[in-house]
Structures are given as structure tokens and as C-alpha cells.
Amino acid sequence: MDDGDIRVGSAEREQALAALAEHHAAGRLDANDYEDRRGRATDAVVRRDLTELFVDLPEPRPHPDKAALSGPSAGVVQSAPPVSARGRTARALVGLSPFIAVALFLWTGRWWWFLLIPALAVIAKNLDD
């Protein structure tokens, strides 16, 4: 199998789009040519589709080996930091605070219940830290 027949992923396409943007900014591609190549890069299926876009252009060019190592498909999974029970409760109160404020406003007719929303957000932020 030829290297040109290897399928590309999102990382290779993004690298090609970044390189095309640099060539456009440098004045090597006019607006029409840039948009045409950008569309073809987005639709690229195999490496040959991307290399054809850079035949008449100098560096920067996409490098498939670097894109495969650095893209979102590199296998790195990022997890969210753990949240304590107090933090979950505080987040729930912040999410419910607009509804609570509206209910209290309709019940009492006092507008200052809406001040609960930012107050609870500040308290929740301090609980998370």
C-alpha cells in the first residue's frame, strides 16, 4: 500500500488547514484559491488528497507523522478533576438559583431575590477551591 492511500484523521486535516492559513496570510494564495484548498482539505480522505494541495507551495506543509502524534487522536484521555459532595451540592444550588429566585419573586413580589443568583455562584466558587 502506498503512503498516499493511508486514511487521514482530524489532526492531519487541522494541520493542513493551519498551513494553508499561513500561506494565505503570506500572500501565496488568493482568497478564491485559499477557499478552494480549504474545502478540499476539509473533505480529504487519504494523505494524497492533502499532499496535492501543497505541491506548488513551500513550507509549512502538513507532516503526517507529527499530526498523528500530536492530535486529539493521540490516545490521551483528560478527565475532569474530582468534585466533592459539597461542590456538587453548590453547583446544584447555582443551577437552581434562577428558578428559586423567580419563585420567591412571584410569591413575595420582592425583586431582590434575584441577587441570590450571583451570591450563590460566588459561594459555590469558594466551595470548589
CYANA upper distance limits for C-alpha pairs under 8 A (distance plus 0.5 A):
  1 MET  CA      5 ASP  CA      7.21
  1 MET  CA      6 ILE  CA      8.43
  2 ASP  CA      6 ILE  CA      7.82
  3 ASP  CA     47 ARG  CA      7.61
  3 ASP  CA     48 ARG  CA      8.42
  4 GLY  CA     46 VAL  CA      6.83
  4 GLY  CA     47 ARG  CA      5.29
  4 GLY  CA     48 ARG  CA      4.84
  4 GLY  CA     49 ASP  CA      8.38
  5 ASP  CA     46 VAL  CA      5.98
  5 ASP  CA     47 ARG  CA      6.81
  5 ASP  CA     48 ARG  CA      7.06
  6 ILE  CA     46 VAL  CA      5.82
  6 ILE  CA     47 ARG  CA      6.37
  7 ARG  CA     45 VAL  CA      6.11
  7 ARG  CA     46 VAL  CA      4.60
  7 ARG  CA     47 ARG  CA      6.69
  8 VAL  CA     12 GLU  CA      6.50
  8 VAL  CA     13 ARG  CA      7.67
  8 VAL  CA     44 ALA  CA      7.82
  8 VAL  CA     45 VAL  CA      6.30
  8 VAL  CA     46 VAL  CA      5.70
  8 VAL  CA     47 ARG  CA      6.35
  9 GLY  CA     13 ARG  CA      6.99
  9 GLY  CA     45 VAL  CA      8.46
 10 SER  CA     14 GLU  CA      6.54
 10 SER  CA     71 GLY  CA      8.13
 10 SER  CA     72 PRO  CA      8.42
 11 ALA  CA     15 GLN  CA      6.65
 11 ALA  CA     67 ALA  CA      5.89
 11 ALA  CA     68 ALA  CA      7.17
 11 ALA  CA     70 SER  CA      8.04
 11 ALA  CA     71 GLY  CA      5.21
 11 ALA  CA     72 PRO  CA      7.16
 11 ALA  CA     73 SER  CA      7.80
 12 GLU  CA     16 ALA  CA      6.71
 12 GLU  CA     62 PRO  CA      7.39
 12 GLU  CA     63 HIS  CA      8.19
 12 GLU  CA     64 PRO  CA      6.62
 12 GLU  CA     67 ALA  CA      5.77
 12 GLU  CA     68 ALA  CA      7.60
 12 GLU  CA     71 GLY  CA      8.37
 13 ARG  CA     17 LEU  CA      6.68
 13 ARG  CA     41 ALA  CA      6.54
 13 ARG  CA     42 THR  CA      6.67
 13 ARG  CA     44 ALA  CA      7.74
 13 ARG  CA     50 LEU  CA      8.24
 14 GLU  CA     18 ALA  CA      6.67
 15 GLN  CA     19 ALA  CA      6.79
 15 GLN  CA     62 PRO  CA      6.05
 15 GLN  CA     63 HIS  CA      8.39
 15 GLN  CA     67 ALA  CA      7.25
 16 ALA  CA     20 LEU  CA      6.65
 16 ALA  CA     41 ALA  CA      7.15
 16 ALA  CA     50 LEU  CA      7.52
 16 ALA  CA     61 ARG  CA      7.30
 16 ALA  CA     62 PRO  CA      5.61
 17 LEU  CA     21 ALA  CA      6.66
 17 LEU  CA     38 ARG  CA      6.73
 17 LEU  CA     41 ALA  CA      7.16
 17 LEU  CA     42 THR  CA      8.24
 18 ALA  CA     22 GLU  CA      6.90
 19 ALA  CA     23 HIS  CA      6.89
 19 ALA  CA     60 PRO  CA      6.10
 19 ALA  CA     61 ARG  CA      6.34
 19 ALA  CA     62 PRO  CA      7.23
 20 LEU  CA     24 HIS  CA      6.65
 20 LEU  CA     34 TYR  CA      7.46
 20 LEU  CA     37 ARG  CA      8.15
 20 LEU  CA     38 ARG  CA      7.60
 21 ALA  CA     25 ALA  CA      6.59
 21 ALA  CA     34 TYR  CA      8.21
 22 GLU  CA     26 ALA  CA      6.61
 22 GLU  CA     60 PRO  CA      8.23
 23 HIS  CA     27 GLY  CA      6.82
 23 HIS  CA     28 ARG  CA      5.80
 23 HIS  CA     29 LEU  CA      6.61
 23 HIS  CA     57 LEU  CA      8.43
 23 HIS  CA     60 PRO  CA      8.43
 24 HIS  CA     28 ARG  CA      6.19
 24 HIS  CA     29 LEU  CA      5.21
 24 HIS  CA     30 ASP  CA      7.04
 24 HIS  CA     31 ALA  CA      7.93
 24 HIS  CA     34 TYR  CA      6.83
 28 ARG  CA     57 LEU  CA      8.35
 29 LEU  CA     33 ASP  CA      6.33
 29 LEU  CA     34 TYR  CA      6.06
 30 ASP  CA     34 TYR  CA      6.45
 31 ALA  CA     35 GLU  CA      6.62
 32 ASN  CA     36 ASP  CA      6.65
 33 ASP  CA     37 ARG  CA      6.62
 34 TYR  CA     38 ARG  CA      6.42
 35 GLU  CA     39 GLY  CA      6.66
 36 ASP  CA     40 ARG  CA      6.83
 37 ARG  CA     41 ALA  CA      6.49
 37 ARG  CA     53 LEU  CA      6.85
 38 ARG  CA     42 THR  CA      6.71
 39 GLY  CA     43 ASP  CA      6.78
 40 ARG  CA     44 ALA  CA      6.49
 40 ARG  CA     49 ASP  CA      8.13
 40 ARG  CA     50 LEU  CA      8.43
 40 ARG  CA     53 LEU  CA      8.50
 41 ALA  CA     49 ASP  CA      7.77
 41 ALA  CA     50 LEU  CA      6.49
 41 ALA  CA     53 LEU  CA      8.10
 44 ALA  CA     49 ASP  CA      5.80
 44 ALA  CA     50 LEU  CA      6.81
 45 VAL  CA     49 ASP  CA      7.14
 46 VAL  CA     50 LEU  CA      7.75
 47 ARG  CA     51 THR  CA      6.76
 47 ARG  CA     64 PRO  CA      8.37
 48 ARG  CA     52 GLU  CA      6.57
 49 ASP  CA     53 LEU  CA      7.61
 50 LEU  CA     54 PHE  CA      7.77
 50 LEU  CA     62 PRO  CA      8.49
 51 THR  CA     55 VAL  CA      7.06
 51 THR  CA     62 PRO  CA      8.46
 54 PHE  CA     58 PRO  CA      8.01
 54 PHE  CA     61 ARG  CA      7.18
 62 PRO  CA     67 ALA  CA      8.16
 63 HIS  CA     67 ALA  CA      6.87
 64 PRO  CA     68 ALA  CA      6.61
 65 ASP  CA     69 LEU  CA      7.00
 66 LYS  CA     70 SER  CA      6.64
 67 ALA  CA     71 GLY  CA      6.11
 68 ALA  CA     73 SER  CA      7.73
 68 ALA  CA     74 ALA  CA      7.12
 69 LEU  CA     74 ALA  CA      6.15
 70 SER  CA     74 ALA  CA      6.58
 72 PRO  CA     76 VAL  CA      7.96
 83 VAL  CA     87 GLY  CA      6.29
 83 VAL  CA     88 ARG  CA      6.94
 83 VAL  CA    128 ASP  CA      8.05
 84 SER  CA     88 ARG  CA      6.79
 84 SER  CA    128 ASP  CA      8.33
 85 ALA  CA     89 THR  CA      6.70
 86 ARG  CA     90 ALA  CA      6.58
 86 ARG  CA    127 LEU  CA      7.43
 86 ARG  CA    128 ASP  CA      8.44
 87 GLY  CA     91 ARG  CA      6.60
 87 GLY  CA    124 ALA  CA      7.28
 87 GLY  CA    127 LEU  CA      6.48
 87 GLY  CA    128 ASP  CA      5.89
 88 ARG  CA     92 ALA  CA      6.65
 89 THR  CA     93 LEU  CA      6.75
 90 ALA  CA     94 VAL  CA      6.73
 90 ALA  CA    120 LEU  CA      8.20
 90 ALA  CA    123 ILE  CA      8.13
 90 ALA  CA    124 ALA  CA      5.35
 90 ALA  CA    127 LEU  CA      7.82
 91 ARG  CA     95 GLY  CA      6.67
 91 ARG  CA    124 ALA  CA      6.81
 92 ALA  CA     96 LEU  CA      6.68
 93 LEU  CA     97 SER  CA      6.24
 93 LEU  CA    120 LEU  CA      7.65
 94 VAL  CA     98 PRO  CA      8.34
 94 VAL  CA    117 ILE  CA      7.26
 94 VAL  CA    120 LEU  CA      6.24
 94 VAL  CA    121 ALA  CA      6.16
 94 VAL  CA    124 ALA  CA      7.69
 96 LEU  CA    100 ILE  CA      6.69
 97 SER  CA    101 ALA  CA      6.42
 97 SER  CA    116 LEU  CA      7.16
 97 SER  CA    117 ILE  CA      5.82
 97 SER  CA    120 LEU  CA      7.83
 98 PRO  CA    102 VAL  CA      6.68
 98 PRO  CA    114 PHE  CA      7.71
 98 PRO  CA    117 ILE  CA      6.56
 99 PHE  CA    103 ALA  CA      6.65
100 ILE  CA    104 LEU  CA      6.62
101 ALA  CA    105 PHE  CA      6.49
101 ALA  CA    113 TRP  CA      5.62
101 ALA  CA    114 PHE  CA      5.67
101 ALA  CA    116 LEU  CA      7.18
101 ALA  CA    117 ILE  CA      7.83
102 VAL  CA    106 LEU  CA      6.63
102 VAL  CA    113 TRP  CA      8.12
102 VAL  CA    114 PHE  CA      7.79
103 ALA  CA    107 TRP  CA      6.60
104 LEU  CA    108 THR  CA      6.41
104 LEU  CA    109 GLY  CA      8.13
104 LEU  CA    110 ARG  CA      8.27
104 LEU  CA    113 TRP  CA      6.99
105 PHE  CA    109 GLY  CA      5.41
105 PHE  CA    110 ARG  CA      5.81
105 PHE  CA    111 TRP  CA      6.38
105 PHE  CA    112 TRP  CA      8.40
105 PHE  CA    113 TRP  CA      6.59
105 PHE  CA    114 PHE  CA      8.23
106 LEU  CA    110 ARG  CA      8.41
112 TRP  CA    116 LEU  CA      8.34
115 LEU  CA    119 ALA  CA      6.85
116 LEU  CA    120 LEU  CA      6.32
117 ILE  CA    121 ALA  CA      6.84
118 PRO  CA    122 VAL  CA      6.72
119 ALA  CA    123 ILE  CA      6.82
120 LEU  CA    124 ALA  CA      6.48
121 ALA  CA    125 LYS  CA      6.63
122 VAL  CA    126 ASN  CA      6.83
123 ILE  CA    127 LEU  CA      6.80
124 ALA  CA    128 ASP  CA      6.81
125 LYS  CA    129 ASP  CA      7.06
